[in-house]
Amino acid sequence: MLVPLYEAVYERLEVGPGTRLLGLGCGSGLALLIATARGAHVTGVDADQERVALARERLVHDSRPMAHTAPPTAAVGAASGAAATFGGRAGARVLTGGATAVLEAERPAYDVITAFQPIGVADDDSDGLGPALAEAMPMADRGTPVVLAGWGPPERCATSAVLRVAGRLTERLRKGGGYRPPRRDDLEDVAARAGLKPDGSGRVSCPFGYAGMESALRGLLSTGAFDAAVRATDQSQVEKEITEALHPHVRRDGTVWMPNVFRYLIARTP
């Protein structure tokens, strides 16, 4: 659902053949897949081993037609950090851990660093971003673009009403991690703390569409935004309240549709 965000950023930064891209918190690898389709050489890191495994599988075996190049074919080893080769050019690597997992003095510096996991809906969702950026910046030259992403204004994000469920349910924990409305300068604040210099931003429409209520529940719960709510109450209570919040977004054919706007900030390394 964030494909429009990835494409807008890659287009603006002219990501293409020869671009060396480092994806922080790459998750299941869709943004990396799109970058390889544009010809980029990508490396992704993520702390979640299951998502790293899915990213490797996706980068090798996803055979859906891509807009910019033929589907990649390759084989990836099972060990952490194994590399793939796409069409004879250097391919994707996905590693478990932080940016230090890919420190290699002999390799050229990265041309683009991305942190696409959107921030701005939980009290603590940007806590780990500063340290991750600090680890990654030595791998880039001065003036390298670093991309941060976040949720747009609540009034432009239909999903905000659903995410507020997490805030209500986590109040009893009083330990943070629950929903809070995005702030105008969330991304700029992170960039400033990391010593990055803002150099442009944009907004992109990224609607969330689901085949039905079950699919919507599964998708929203997988974001991690409701993890604290589940700890504060229980899974069934969270699912019940999410379902109630989703009702206004169910269309006549049973699909669930929520228009959203996301922000991105491009900042430069010092």
C-alpha positions in Angstrom: 0.0 0.0 0.0 3.0 2.3 0.3 4.1 1.6 -3.3 3.1 5.2 -4.4 5.4 6.5 -1.7 8.4 4.4 -2.8 7.9 5.3 -6.4 7.6 9.0 -5.8 10.8 9.0 -3.8 12.7 6.9 -6.3 11.5 9.1 -9.1 12.5 12.3 -7.3 16.0 11.0 -6.5 16.4 9.4 -9.9 17.1 6.0 -8.5 18.2 3.8 -11.3 21.0 1.7 -12.8 24.1 2.0 -10.7 22.4 3.5 -7.6 23.7 2.0 -4.4 20.8 2.0 -1.9 20.7 1.1 1.7 17.2 0.4 3.2 17.0 0.7 7.0 14.1 -1.3 8.5 13.4 -2.8 5.1 10.7 -5.1 6.5 9.5 -7.6 3.9 11.4 -6.0 1.1 8.9 -4.5 -1.3 10.7 -1.2 -1.5 13.9 -3.0 -2.2 12.2 -5.0 -4.9 10.9 -1.9 -6.6 14.4 -0.3 -6.5 16.0 -3.4 -8.1 13.4 -3.2 -10.9 14.8 0.3 -11.6 18.3 -1.2 -11.8 19.6 -0.2 -8.3 22.0 -2.3 -6.2 20.3 -2.6 -2.9 21.1 -3.7 0.6 18.4 -4.0 3.3 18.6 -4.5 7.1 15.9 -5.3 9.6 15.8 -6.6 13.1 12.9 -9.0 12.5 14.3 -12.3 11.3 11.0 -13.5 9.8 10.6 -10.3 7.7 14.2 -10.6 6.6 13.5 -14.2 5.4 10.4 -13.0 3.6 12.3 -10.1 2.0 14.9 -12.6 0.6 12.2 -14.8 -0.7 10.4 -11.9 -2.3 13.5 -10.5 -4.0 14.3 -13.8 -5.6 11.0 -15.5 -6.4 8.6 -12.6 -7.0 7.8 -13.1 -10.7 5.1 -10.4 -11.1 5.8 -8.1 -14.0 7.6 -4.9 -12.9 7.4 -1.5 -14.7 11.1 -0.9 -15.2 12.8 -4.2 -16.0 12.2 -7.9 -16.5 11.6 -10.0 -13.3 14.8 -11.0 -11.5 15.8 -14.7 -11.3 18.4 -15.8 -8.8 19.2 -18.0 -5.9 19.9 -16.8 -2.4 21.8 -18.7 0.3 20.1 -19.4 3.6 22.8 -17.7 5.7 22.4 -14.1 7.0 23.8 -11.6 4.5 23.7 -13.9 1.5 23.7 -12.0 -1.8 21.6 -12.5 -4.9 22.5 -11.8 -8.5 19.9 -10.4 -10.8 20.4 -10.6 -14.6 24.2 -10.6 -14.3 24.4 -7.4 -12.2 25.1 -7.2 -8.4 21.8 -7.9 -6.7 20.1 -7.5 -3.4 21.4 -8.4 0.1 19.1 -8.5 3.1 20.6 -8.9 6.6 19.3 -9.3 10.1 20.3 -6.5 12.4 21.2 -2.8 12.1 23.3 -0.9 9.6 26.6 -2.1 11.2 25.8 -5.6 9.8 26.8 -4.3 6.4 29.9 -2.3 7.2 32.4 -3.0 4.5 35.3 -0.7 4.0 36.1 -1.9 0.5 32.7 -1.2 -1.0 31.7 2.1 -2.5 29.6 4.5 -0.4 25.9 4.3 -0.7 24.1 6.9 -2.9 20.8 6.8 -1.1 19.7 5.7 2.4 16.0 5.1 3.1 14.0 4.6 6.3 10.6 4.0 4.8 8.9 2.6 8.0 6.4 5.5 8.6 6.6 7.3 12.0 4.1 9.5 13.6 1.4 7.3 15.1 3.0 5.9 18.3 4.7 7.6 21.2 7.9 5.7 20.7 8.0 4.8 17.0 11.0 7.1 16.2 13.1 6.1 19.2 15.3 3.7 17.3 15.6 5.8 14.1 18.2 8.1 15.4 20.7 5.3 16.4 20.0 3.5 13.1 20.8 6.7 11.1 24.0 7.2 13.2 25.1 3.7 12.2 24.4 4.2 8.5 25.8 7.7 7.9 29.5 6.6 7.9 28.6 4.4 4.9 27.6 7.4 2.8 29.5 10.5 1.5 28.7 14.0 2.4 25.5 15.3 0.9 24.0 11.8 0.4 20.2 11.9 0.5 18.5 10.2 3.4 14.7 9.6 3.2 12.4 9.5 6.2 8.7 8.7 6.0 5.7 9.5 8.2 2.0 9.6 8.4 0.3 12.7 7.0 -2.2 14.9 8.9 -4.9 13.0 10.7 -7.6 14.8 8.7 -6.1 13.4 5.5 -5.7 9.9 6.8 -8.9 7.8 7.2 -6.8 5.1 9.0 -6.2 7.6 11.9 -9.6 6.9 13.3 -8.8 3.2 13.4 -5.3 3.8 14.9 -6.9 5.8 17.8 -8.3 2.5 19.0 -4.7 1.6 20.0 -4.4 4.8 22.0 -7.6 4.2 24.0 -6.7 0.7 24.8 -3.1 1.4 25.9 -4.0 4.2 28.3 -4.3 1.7 31.1 -0.7 0.6 30.5 0.7 4.2 30.7 4.0 3.0 29.3 3.9 4.6 25.9 3.7 2.8 22.5 0.1 3.8 21.9 -1.3 5.9 19.2 -0.8 9.7 19.2 -1.6 12.1 16.3 1.2 12.8 13.9 2.9 16.2 14.4 3.8 18.6 11.6 7.5 18.4 12.2 8.0 14.7 13.2 10.3 14.0 10.3 12.2 17.3 10.7 12.8 16.6 14.4 14.3 13.2 13.7 16.5 14.7 11.0 17.7 17.5 13.3 18.6 15.1 16.1 20.6 13.0 13.6 22.5 16.0 12.3 20.9 15.8 8.8 20.0 18.9 6.8 16.5 18.9 5.3 16.5 19.3 1.5 12.9 18.9 0.3 9.7 17.0 1.2 6.5 15.8 -0.4 3.1 14.2 0.2 1.8 11.1 -1.5 -1.6 9.5 -1.6 -1.4 5.9 -0.3 -4.9 4.5 0.1 -5.3 1.3 2.2 -7.6 -1.2 0.4 -8.5 -4.6 1.7 -10.6 -7.4 0.2 -12.7 -7.7 3.3 -12.9 -7.2 7.0 -10.7 -10.3 7.8 -8.0 -9.0 5.5 -8.2 -5.5 7.0 -7.8 -6.9 10.5 -4.8 -9.0 9.5 -3.2 -6.2 7.7 -3.6 -3.6 10.4 -2.5 -5.9 13.2 0.6 -6.7 11.3 1.8 -3.1 11.4 2.8 -3.3 15.1 0.7 -0.3 15.9 -1.7 -2.4 18.0 0.9 -4.5 19.8 0.7 -2.4 23.0 -3.1 -2.5 22.9 -3.0 -6.3 22.8 -0.7 -6.4 25.8 -3.0 -3.9 27.6 -6.2 -5.9 26.9 -6.3 -9.0 24.8 -6.4 -10.0 21.1 -10.1 -10.5 20.9 -10.9 -7.1 22.5 -8.5 -5.3 20.1 -10.0 -7.1 17.0 -13.5 -6.2 18.2 -12.7 -2.5 18.5 -10.8 -2.3 15.2 -13.8 -4.0 13.5 -16.1 -1.3 14.9 -13.8 1.5 13.8 -13.6 0.0 10.3 -17.3 -0.1 9.7 -17.5 3.4 8.1 -14.9 2.3 5.6 -16.7 -0.8 4.3 -18.1 -0.4 0.8 -21.1 -2.1 -0.6 -19.1 -4.9 -2.1 -17.6 -5.7 1.3 -14.2 -4.3 0.5 -12.5 -1.9 3.0 -11.1 1.4 1.6 -9.3 4.1 3.5 -7.7 7.1 1.8 -4.5 8.2 3.4 -1.7 10.7 2.8 1.9 10.0 3.8 4.8 12.5 4.0 8.5 12.0 3.1 11.5 14.1 3.9 14.7 14.1 2.0 17.7 15.2 4.2 21.4 15.3 3.4 24.3 13.8 5.4 26.7 16.3 6.9 
